[in-house]
Amino acid sequence: LNPNQVLVAPRVLGLMIALPLLTGIANLSGLAGGLILSTTVLDMSMVQFIDRAAASAELT
């Protein structure tokens, strides 16, 4: 048995699947936290937050 196929390949495959999912979850939780903070502390409406977040986001 080749140790690279048995030990390394499953870990690399798992990393390739899990890392984008974890990045998406972190981005969504950051946006949700910002939404909660802006609506409670800053008295900003949800529509204002979404408009400002969409205006400041730049897709490249």
N, CA, C, O and CB atoms as a CASP TS submission, in Angstrom:
PFRMAT TS
TARGET T0000
AUTHOR 0000-0000-0000
METHOD Language model
MODEL 1
PARENT N/A
ATOM      1  N   LEU     1       0.831  -1.192   0.000  1.00  0.00           N
ATOM      2  CA  LEU     1       0.000   0.000   0.000  1.00  0.00           C
ATOM      3  C   LEU     1       0.873   1.252   0.000  1.00  0.00           C
ATOM      4  O   LEU     1       1.889   1.332   0.691  1.00  0.00           O
ATOM      5  CB  LEU     1      -0.944   0.000   1.213  1.00  0.00           C
ATOM      6  N   ASN     2       0.453   2.197  -0.776  1.00  0.00           N
ATOM      7  CA  ASN     2       1.162   3.463  -0.859  1.00  0.00           C
ATOM      8  C   ASN     2       0.678   4.383   0.268  1.00  0.00           C
ATOM      9  O   ASN     2      -0.514   4.683   0.337  1.00  0.00           O
ATOM     10  CB  ASN     2       0.950   4.127  -2.254  1.00  0.00           C
ATOM     11  N   PRO     3       1.570   4.835   1.147  1.00  0.00           N
ATOM     12  CA  PRO     3       1.133   5.685   2.258  1.00  0.00           C
ATOM     13  C   PRO     3       0.542   7.016   1.805  1.00  0.00           C
ATOM     14  O   PRO     3      -0.305   7.582   2.496  1.00  0.00           O
ATOM     15  CB  PRO     3       2.290   5.947   3.179  1.00  0.00           C
ATOM     16  N   ASN     4       0.973   7.515   0.668  1.00  0.00           N
ATOM     17  CA  ASN     4       0.405   8.773   0.184  1.00  0.00           C
ATOM     18  C   ASN     4      -1.069   8.620  -0.164  1.00  0.00           C
ATOM     19  O   ASN     4      -1.871   9.511   0.112  1.00  0.00           O
ATOM     20  CB  ASN     4       1.178   9.270  -1.035  1.00  0.00           C
ATOM     21  N   GLN     5      -1.423   7.501  -0.765  1.00  0.00           N
ATOM     22  CA  GLN     5      -2.820   7.282  -1.127  1.00  0.00           C
ATOM     23  C   GLN     5      -3.678   7.000   0.094  1.00  0.00           C
ATOM     24  O   GLN     5      -4.849   7.377   0.129  1.00  0.00           O
ATOM     25  CB  GLN     5      -2.935   6.136  -2.113  1.00  0.00           C
ATOM     26  N   VAL     6      -3.120   6.352   1.080  1.00  0.00           N
ATOM     27  CA  VAL     6      -3.904   5.949   2.243  1.00  0.00           C
ATOM     28  C   VAL     6      -4.005   7.072   3.269  1.00  0.00           C
ATOM     29  O   VAL     6      -5.064   7.261   3.868  1.00  0.00           O
ATOM     30  CB  VAL     6      -3.293   4.712   2.885  1.00  0.00           C
ATOM     31  N   LEU     7      -2.931   7.817   3.484  1.00  0.00           N
ATOM     32  CA  LEU     7      -2.899   8.808   4.551  1.00  0.00           C
ATOM     33  C   LEU     7      -3.092  10.243   4.067  1.00  0.00           C
ATOM     34  O   LEU     7      -3.826  11.013   4.687  1.00  0.00           O
ATOM     35  CB  LEU     7      -1.603   8.706   5.281  1.00  0.00           C
ATOM     36  N   VAL     8      -2.450  10.598   2.987  1.00  0.00           N
ATOM     37  CA  VAL     8      -2.437  11.996   2.567  1.00  0.00           C
ATOM     38  C   VAL     8      -3.646  12.347   1.712  1.00  0.00           C
ATOM     39  O   VAL     8      -4.262  13.392   1.921  1.00  0.00           O
ATOM     40  CB  VAL     8      -1.166  12.298   1.804  1.00  0.00           C
ATOM     41  N   ALA     9      -3.993  11.510   0.769  1.00  0.00           N
ATOM     42  CA  ALA     9      -5.063  11.821  -0.179  1.00  0.00           C
ATOM     43  C   ALA     9      -6.411  12.081   0.502  1.00  0.00           C
ATOM     44  O   ALA     9      -7.071  13.053   0.134  1.00  0.00           O
ATOM     45  CB  ALA     9      -5.210  10.688  -1.166  1.00  0.00           C
ATOM     46  N   PRO    10      -6.859  11.273   1.472  1.00  0.00           N
ATOM     47  CA  PRO    10      -8.143  11.584   2.114  1.00  0.00           C
ATOM     48  C   PRO    10      -8.129  12.910   2.876  1.00  0.00           C
ATOM     49  O   PRO    10      -9.140  13.611   2.927  1.00  0.00           O
ATOM     50  CB  PRO    10      -8.522  10.470   3.061  1.00  0.00           C
ATOM     51  N   ARG    11      -6.992  13.248   3.461  1.00  0.00           N
ATOM     52  CA  ARG    11      -6.903  14.511   4.193  1.00  0.00           C
ATOM     53  C   ARG    11      -6.937  15.706   3.250  1.00  0.00           C
ATOM     54  O   ARG    11      -7.561  16.724   3.551  1.00  0.00           O
ATOM     55  CB  ARG    11      -5.630  14.547   5.031  1.00  0.00           C
ATOM     56  N   VAL    12      -6.271  15.583   2.119  1.00  0.00           N
ATOM     57  CA  VAL    12      -6.289  16.668   1.141  1.00  0.00           C
ATOM     58  C   VAL    12      -7.681  16.814   0.548  1.00  0.00           C
ATOM     59  O   VAL    12      -8.160  17.933   0.364  1.00  0.00           O
ATOM     60  CB  VAL    12      -5.255  16.418   0.027  1.00  0.00           C
ATOM     61  N   LEU    13      -8.330  15.708   0.251  1.00  0.00           N
ATOM     62  CA  LEU    13      -9.693  15.758  -0.274  1.00  0.00           C
ATOM     63  C   LEU    13     -10.647  16.372   0.746  1.00  0.00           C
ATOM     64  O   LEU    13     -11.493  17.192   0.389  1.00  0.00           O
ATOM     65  CB  LEU    13     -10.168  14.354  -0.664  1.00  0.00           C
ATOM     66  N   GLY    14     -10.516  15.981   2.002  1.00  0.00           N
ATOM     67  CA  GLY    14     -11.347  16.563   3.052  1.00  0.00           C
ATOM     68  C   GLY    14     -11.108  18.050   3.208  1.00  0.00           C
ATOM     69  O   GLY    14     -12.048  18.813   3.432  1.00  0.00           O
ATOM     70  N   LEU    15      -9.863  18.468   3.093  1.00  0.00           N
ATOM     71  CA  LEU    15      -9.529  19.886   3.172  1.00  0.00           C
ATOM     72  C   LEU    15     -10.123  20.656   2.006  1.00  0.00           C
ATOM     73  O   LEU    15     -10.614  21.771   2.181  1.00  0.00           O
ATOM     74  CB  LEU    15      -8.018  20.074   3.206  1.00  0.00           C
ATOM     75  N   MET    16     -10.080  20.063   0.808  1.00  0.00           N
ATOM     76  CA  MET    16     -10.632  20.731  -0.366  1.00  0.00           C
ATOM     77  C   MET    16     -12.141  20.890  -0.269  1.00  0.00           C
ATOM     78  O   MET    16     -12.699  21.822  -0.849  1.00  0.00           O
ATOM     79  CB  MET    16     -10.277  19.960  -1.622  1.00  0.00           C
ATOM     80  N   ILE    17     -12.806  20.005   0.450  1.00  0.00           N
ATOM     81  CA  ILE    17     -14.254  20.105   0.628  1.00  0.00           C
ATOM     82  C   ILE    17     -14.597  21.023   1.795  1.00  0.00           C
ATOM     83  O   ILE    17     -15.496  21.856   1.685  1.00  0.00           O
ATOM     84  CB  ILE    17     -14.864  18.717   0.853  1.00  0.00           C
ATOM     85  N   ALA    18     -13.886  20.876   2.911  1.00  0.00           N
ATOM     86  CA  ALA    18     -14.261  21.572   4.135  1.00  0.00           C
ATOM     87  C   ALA    18     -13.867  23.042   4.141  1.00  0.00           C
ATOM     88  O   ALA    18     -14.604  23.867   4.681  1.00  0.00           O
ATOM     89  CB  ALA    18     -13.641  20.890   5.309  1.00  0.00           C
ATOM     90  N   LEU    19     -12.737  23.391   3.563  1.00  0.00           N
ATOM     91  CA  LEU    19     -12.257  24.766   3.654  1.00  0.00           C
ATOM     92  C   LEU    19     -13.185  25.774   2.979  1.00  0.00           C
ATOM     93  O   LEU    19     -13.455  26.810   3.586  1.00  0.00           O
ATOM     94  CB  LEU    19     -10.888  24.863   3.043  1.00  0.00           C
ATOM     95  N   PRO    20     -13.691  25.544   1.768  1.00  0.00           N
ATOM     96  CA  PRO    20     -14.652  26.505   1.205  1.00  0.00           C
ATOM     97  C   PRO    20     -15.949  26.587   2.012  1.00  0.00           C
ATOM     98  O   PRO    20     -16.534  27.663   2.140  1.00  0.00           O
ATOM     99  CB  PRO    20     -14.975  26.129  -0.234  1.00  0.00           C
ATOM    100  N   LEU    21     -16.399  25.452   2.558  1.00  0.00           N
ATOM    101  CA  LEU    21     -17.606  25.483   3.383  1.00  0.00           C
ATOM    102  C   LEU    21     -17.388  26.295   4.651  1.00  0.00           C
ATOM    103  O   LEU    21     -18.251  27.085   5.036  1.00  0.00           O
ATOM    104  CB  LEU    21     -18.042  24.064   3.742  1.00  0.00           C
ATOM    105  N   LEU    22     -16.254  26.112   5.298  1.00  0.00           N
ATOM    106  CA  LEU    22     -15.958  26.880   6.506  1.00  0.00           C
ATOM    107  C   LEU    22     -15.795  28.366   6.203  1.00  0.00           C
ATOM    108  O   LEU    22     -16.177  29.207   7.017  1.00  0.00           O
ATOM    109  CB  LEU    22     -14.696  26.346   7.173  1.00  0.00           C
ATOM    110  N   THR    23     -15.239  28.694   5.058  1.00  0.00           N
ATOM    111  CA  THR    23     -15.111  30.091   4.663  1.00  0.00           C
ATOM    112  C   THR    23     -16.480  30.722   4.459  1.00  0.00           C
ATOM    113  O   THR    23     -16.714  31.850   4.892  1.00  0.00           O
ATOM    114  CB  THR    23     -14.276  30.212   3.387  1.00  0.00           C
ATOM    115  N   GLY    24     -17.380  30.010   3.807  1.00  0.00           N
ATOM    116  CA  GLY    24     -18.736  30.520   3.614  1.00  0.00           C
ATOM    117  C   GLY    24     -19.477  30.697   4.922  1.00  0.00           C
ATOM    118  O   GLY    24     -20.178  31.691   5.112  1.00  0.00           O
ATOM    119  N   ILE    25     -19.326  29.740   5.829  1.00  0.00           N
ATOM    120  CA  ILE    25     -19.977  29.844   7.133  1.00  0.00           C
ATOM    121  C   ILE    25     -19.429  31.039   7.907  1.00  0.00           C
ATOM    122  O   ILE    25     -20.192  31.759   8.550  1.00  0.00           O
ATOM    123  CB  ILE    25     -19.782  28.546   7.942  1.00  0.00           C
ATOM    124  N   ALA    26     -18.122  31.257   7.854  1.00  0.00           N
ATOM    125  CA  ALA    26     -17.517  32.393   8.553  1.00  0.00           C
ATOM    126  C   ALA    26     -17.996  33.717   7.966  1.00  0.00           C
ATOM    127  O   ALA    26     -18.260  34.663   8.709  1.00  0.00           O
ATOM    128  CB  ALA    26     -15.986  32.309   8.485  1.00  0.00           C
ATOM    129  N   ASN    27     -18.108  33.795   6.654  1.00  0.00           N
ATOM    130  CA  ASN    27     -18.601  35.024   6.026  1.00  0.00           C
ATOM    131  C   ASN    27     -20.046  35.304   6.414  1.00  0.00           C
ATOM    132  O   ASN    27     -20.394  36.439   6.740  1.00  0.00           O
ATOM    133  CB  ASN    27     -18.481  34.930   4.504  1.00  0.00           C
ATOM    134  N   LEU    28     -20.886  34.278   6.382  1.00  0.00           N
ATOM    135  CA  LEU    28     -22.291  34.468   6.742  1.00  0.00           C
ATOM    136  C   LEU    28     -22.460  34.830   8.205  1.00  0.00           C
ATOM    137  O   LEU    28     -23.300  35.666   8.537  1.00  0.00           O
ATOM    138  CB  LEU    28     -23.083  33.217   6.433  1.00  0.00           C
ATOM    139  N   SER    29     -21.670  34.212   9.100  1.00  0.00           N
ATOM    140  CA  SER    29     -21.805  34.563  10.505  1.00  0.00           C
ATOM    141  C   SER    29     -21.277  35.964  10.777  1.00  0.00           C
ATOM    142  O   SER    29     -21.789  36.644  11.666  1.00  0.00           O
ATOM    143  CB  SER    29     -21.074  33.551  11.375  1.00  0.00           C
ATOM    144  N   GLY    30     -20.282  36.410  10.047  1.00  0.00           N
ATOM    145  CA  GLY    30     -19.822  37.786  10.192  1.00  0.00           C
ATOM    146  C   GLY    30     -20.872  38.783   9.745  1.00  0.00           C
ATOM    147  O   GLY    30     -21.077  39.810  10.393  1.00  0.00           O
ATOM    148  N   LEU    31     -21.539  38.484   8.639  1.00  0.00           N
ATOM    149  CA  LEU    31     -22.618  39.358   8.184  1.00  0.00           C
ATOM    150  C   LEU    31     -23.794  39.356   9.153  1.00  0.00           C
ATOM    151  O   LEU    31     -24.392  40.402   9.408  1.00  0.00           O
ATOM    152  CB  LEU    31     -23.088  38.934   6.800  1.00  0.00           C
ATOM    153  N   ALA    32     -24.126  38.191   9.693  1.00  0.00           N
ATOM    154  CA  ALA    32     -25.225  38.116  10.656  1.00  0.00           C
ATOM    155  C   ALA    32     -24.885  38.880  11.929  1.00  0.00           C
ATOM    156  O   ALA    32     -25.742  39.569  12.482  1.00  0.00           O
ATOM    157  CB  ALA    32     -25.550  36.654  10.990  1.00  0.00           C
ATOM    158  N   GLY    33     -23.652  38.769  12.397  1.00  0.00           N
ATOM    159  CA  GLY    33     -23.235  39.524  13.573  1.00  0.00           C
ATOM    160  C   GLY    33     -23.263  41.019  13.327  1.00  0.00           C
ATOM    161  O   GLY    33     -23.685  41.783  14.196  1.00  0.00           O
ATOM    162  N   GLY    34     -22.821  41.444  12.159  1.00  0.00           N
ATOM    163  CA  GLY    34     -22.889  42.862  11.809  1.00  0.00           C
ATOM    164  C   GLY    34     -24.313  43.359  11.713  1.00  0.00           C
ATOM    165  O   GLY    34     -24.610  44.486  12.109  1.00  0.00           O
ATOM    166  N   LEU    35     -25.195  42.526  11.190  1.00  0.00           N
ATOM    167  CA  LEU    35     -26.608  42.898  11.101  1.00  0.00           C
ATOM    168  C   LEU    35     -27.218  43.057  12.482  1.00  0.00           C
ATOM    169  O   LEU    35     -27.929  44.029  12.739  1.00  0.00           O
ATOM    170  CB  LEU    35     -27.387  41.853  10.302  1.00  0.00           C
ATOM    171  N   ILE    36     -26.948  42.117  13.370  1.00  0.00           N
ATOM    172  CA  ILE    36     -27.485  42.195  14.732  1.00  0.00           C
ATOM    173  C   ILE    36     -26.939  43.423  15.455  1.00  0.00           C
ATOM    174  O   ILE    36     -27.691  44.139  16.117  1.00  0.00           O
ATOM    175  CB  ILE    36     -27.143  40.915  15.525  1.00  0.00           C
ATOM    176  N   LEU    37     -25.647  43.668  15.332  1.00  0.00           N
ATOM    177  CA  LEU    37     -25.032  44.817  15.994  1.00  0.00           C
ATOM    178  C   LEU    37     -25.577  46.130  15.446  1.00  0.00           C
ATOM    179  O   LEU    37     -25.874  47.045  16.213  1.00  0.00           O
ATOM    180  CB  LEU    37     -23.513  44.775  15.831  1.00  0.00           C
ATOM    181  N   SER    38     -25.709  46.227  14.139  1.00  0.00           N
ATOM    182  CA  SER    38     -26.169  47.485  13.554  1.00  0.00           C
ATOM    183  C   SER    38     -27.635  47.759  13.858  1.00  0.00           C
ATOM    184  O   SER    38     -28.024  48.918  14.001  1.00  0.00           O
ATOM    185  CB  SER    38     -25.954  47.471  12.057  1.00  0.00           C
ATOM    186  N   THR    39     -28.450  46.723  13.959  1.00  0.00           N
ATOM    187  CA  THR    39     -29.860  46.961  14.269  1.00  0.00           C
ATOM    188  C   THR    39     -30.079  47.255  15.747  1.00  0.00           C
ATOM    189  O   THR    39     -30.977  48.025  16.088  1.00  0.00           O
ATOM    190  CB  THR    39     -30.695  45.761  13.857  1.00  0.00           C
ATOM    191  N   THR    40     -29.286  46.668  16.629  1.00  0.00           N
ATOM    192  CA  THR    40     -29.502  46.892  18.058  1.00  0.00           C
ATOM    193  C   THR    40     -28.758  48.118  18.574  1.00  0.00           C
ATOM    194  O   THR    40     -29.352  48.941  19.272  1.00  0.00           O
ATOM    195  CB  THR    40     -29.073  45.672  18.844  1.00  0.00           C
ATOM    196  N   VAL    41     -27.490  48.260  18.254  1.00  0.00           N
ATOM    197  CA  VAL    41     -26.681  49.342  18.822  1.00  0.00           C
ATOM    198  C   VAL    41     -26.815  50.627  18.008  1.00  0.00           C
ATOM    199  O   VAL    41     -26.956  51.708  18.579  1.00  0.00           O
ATOM    200  CB  VAL    41     -25.210  48.923  18.894  1.00  0.00           C
ATOM    201  N   LEU    42     -26.774  50.519  16.702  1.00  0.00           N
ATOM    202  CA  LEU    42     -26.761  51.702  15.846  1.00  0.00           C
ATOM    203  C   LEU    42     -28.148  52.144  15.398  1.00  0.00           C
ATOM    204  O   LEU    42     -28.274  53.152  14.702  1.00  0.00           O
ATOM    205  CB  LEU    42     -25.914  51.440  14.642  1.00  0.00           C
ATOM    206  N   ASP    43     -29.178  51.422  15.776  1.00  0.00           N
ATOM    207  CA  ASP    43     -30.567  51.725  15.384  1.00  0.00           C
ATOM    208  C   ASP    43     -30.711  51.883  13.872  1.00  0.00           C
ATOM    209  O   ASP    43     -31.373  52.802  13.389  1.00  0.00           O
ATOM    210  CB  ASP    43     -31.046  53.003  16.082  1.00  0.00           C
ATOM    211  N   MET    44     -30.091  50.986  13.149  1.00  0.00           N
ATOM    212  CA  MET    44     -30.155  50.983  11.695  1.00  0.00           C
ATOM    213  C   MET    44     -31.143  49.905  11.269  1.00  0.00           C
ATOM    214  O   MET    44     -31.179  48.824  11.857  1.00  0.00           O
ATOM    215  CB  MET    44     -28.743  50.744  11.060  1.00  0.00           C
ATOM    216  N   SER    45     -31.932  50.194  10.261  1.00  0.00           N
ATOM    217  CA  SER    45     -32.875  49.182   9.798  1.00  0.00           C
ATOM    218  C   SER    45     -32.142  48.105   9.007  1.00  0.00           C
ATOM    219  O   SER    45     -31.011  48.297   8.560  1.00  0.00           O
ATOM    220  CB  SER    45     -33.984  49.821   8.940  1.00  0.00           C
ATOM    221  N   MET    46     -32.807  46.982   8.846  1.00  0.00           N
ATOM    222  CA  MET    46     -32.212  45.870   8.115  1.00  0.00           C
ATOM    223  C   MET    46     -31.991  46.243   6.651  1.00  0.00           C
ATOM    224  O   MET    46     -31.005  45.826   6.042  1.00  0.00           O
ATOM    225  CB  MET    46     -33.102  44.624   8.219  1.00  0.00           C
ATOM    226  N   VAL    47     -32.898  47.021   6.094  1.00  0.00           N
ATOM    227  CA  VAL    47     -32.772  47.432   4.696  1.00  0.00           C
ATOM    228  C   VAL    47     -31.557  48.336   4.511  1.00  0.00           C
ATOM    229  O   VAL    47     -30.831  48.208   3.525  1.00  0.00           O
ATOM    230  CB  VAL    47     -34.050  48.154   4.227  1.00  0.00           C
ATOM    231  N   GLN    48     -31.332  49.250   5.460  1.00  0.00           N
ATOM    232  CA  GLN    48     -30.158  50.117   5.382  1.00  0.00           C
ATOM    233  C   GLN    48     -28.872  49.298   5.453  1.00  0.00           C
ATOM    234  O   GLN    48     -27.926  49.547   4.706  1.00  0.00           O
ATOM    235  CB  GLN    48     -30.184  51.158   6.509  1.00  0.00           C
ATOM    236  N   PHE    49     -28.846  48.324   6.353  1.00  0.00           N
ATOM    237  CA  PHE    49     -27.651  47.488   6.485  1.00  0.00           C
ATOM    238  C   PHE    49     -27.378  46.729   5.195  1.00  0.00           C
ATOM    239  O   PHE    49     -26.239  46.683   4.731  1.00  0.00           O
ATOM    240  CB  PHE    49     -27.808  46.504   7.652  1.00  0.00           C
ATOM    241  N   ILE    50     -28.403  46.140   4.619  1.00  0.00           N
ATOM    242  CA  ILE    50     -28.223  45.369   3.385  1.00  0.00           C
ATOM    243  C   ILE    50     -27.780  46.277   2.244  1.00  0.00           C
ATOM    244  O   ILE    50     -26.916  45.903   1.450  1.00  0.00           O
ATOM    245  CB  ILE    50     -29.528  44.640   3.006  1.00  0.00           C
ATOM    246  N   ASP    51     -28.372  47.478   2.161  1.00  0.00           N
ATOM    247  CA  ASP    51     -27.970  48.415   1.110  1.00  0.00           C
ATOM    248  C   ASP    51     -26.511  48.826   1.257  1.00  0.00           C
ATOM    249  O   ASP    51     -25.770  48.857   0.274  1.00  0.00           O
ATOM    250  CB  ASP    51     -28.863  49.652   1.135  1.00  0.00           C
ATOM    251  N   ARG    52     -26.097  49.142   2.486  1.00  0.00           N
ATOM    252  CA  ARG    52     -24.709  49.570   2.696  1.00  0.00           C
ATOM    253  C   ARG    52     -23.734  48.409   2.508  1.00  0.00           C
ATOM    254  O   ARG    52     -22.641  48.598   1.975  1.00  0.00           O
ATOM    255  CB  ARG    52     -24.544  50.170   4.099  1.00  0.00           C
ATOM    256  N   ALA    53     -24.118  47.226   2.939  1.00  0.00           N
ATOM    257  CA  ALA    53     -23.242  46.066   2.758  1.00  0.00           C
ATOM    258  C   ALA    53     -23.094  45.736   1.272  1.00  0.00           C
ATOM    259  O   ALA    53     -22.002  45.402   0.813  1.00  0.00           O
ATOM    260  CB  ALA    53     -23.794  44.843   3.527  1.00  0.00           C
ATOM    261  N   ALA    54     -24.188  45.829   0.530  1.00  0.00           N
ATOM    262  CA  ALA    54     -24.120  45.551  -0.908  1.00  0.00           C
ATOM    263  C   ALA    54     -23.321  46.626  -1.635  1.00  0.00           C
ATOM    264  O   ALA    54     -22.615  46.329  -2.599  1.00  0.00           O
ATOM    265  CB  ALA    54     -25.532  45.453  -1.503  1.00  0.00           C
ATOM    266  N   ALA    55     -23.429  47.876  -1.178  1.00  0.00           N
ATOM    267  CA  ALA    55     -22.681  48.958  -1.827  1.00  0.00           C
ATOM    268  C   ALA    55     -21.185  48.840  -1.548  1.00  0.00           C
ATOM    269  O   ALA    55     -20.363  49.181  -2.399  1.00  0.00           O
ATOM    270  CB  ALA    55     -23.197  50.324  -1.353  1.00  0.00           C
ATOM    271  N   SER    56     -20.833  48.359  -0.358  1.00  0.00           N
ATOM    272  CA  SER    56     -19.410  48.279  -0.020  1.00  0.00           C
ATOM    273  C   SER    56     -18.763  46.989  -0.510  1.00  0.00           C
ATOM    274  O   SER    56     -17.538  46.911  -0.595  1.00  0.00           O
ATOM    275  CB  SER    56     -19.229  48.398   1.476  1.00  0.00           C
ATOM    276  N   ALA    57     -19.554  45.990  -0.830  1.00  0.00           N
ATOM    277  CA  ALA    57     -19.001  44.724  -1.326  1.00  0.00           C
ATOM    278  C   ALA    57     -18.620  44.887  -2.791  1.00  0.00           C
ATOM    279  O   ALA    57     -19.362  45.468  -3.582  1.00  0.00           O
ATOM    280  CB  ALA    57     -20.021  43.556  -1.149  1.00  0.00           C
ATOM    281  N   GLU    58     -17.462  44.368  -3.132  1.00  0.00           N
ATOM    282  CA  GLU    58     -16.984  44.459  -4.502  1.00  0.00           C
ATOM    283  C   GLU    58     -16.620  43.064  -4.984  1.00  0.00           C
ATOM    284  O   GLU    58     -15.720  42.429  -4.436  1.00  0.00           O
ATOM    285  CB  GLU    58     -15.770  45.420  -4.613  1.00  0.00           C
ATOM    286  N   LEU    59     -17.306  42.597  -5.990  1.00  0.00           N
ATOM    287  CA  LEU    59     -17.025  41.279  -6.537  1.00  0.00           C
ATOM    288  C   LEU    59     -15.916  41.385  -7.565  1.00  0.00           C
ATOM    289  O   LEU    59     -15.978  42.190  -8.494  1.00  0.00           O
ATOM    290  CB  LEU    59     -18.288  40.659  -7.162  1.00  0.00           C
ATOM    291  N   THR    60     -14.913  40.566  -7.381  1.00  0.00           N
ATOM    292  CA  THR    60     -13.806  40.586  -8.338  1.00  0.00           C
ATOM    293  C   THR    60     -13.640  39.223  -8.969  1.00  0.00           C
ATOM    294  O   THR    60     -12.757  39.033  -9.805  1.00  0.00           O
ATOM    295  CB  THR    60     -12.499  41.019  -7.658  1.00  0.00           C
TER
END
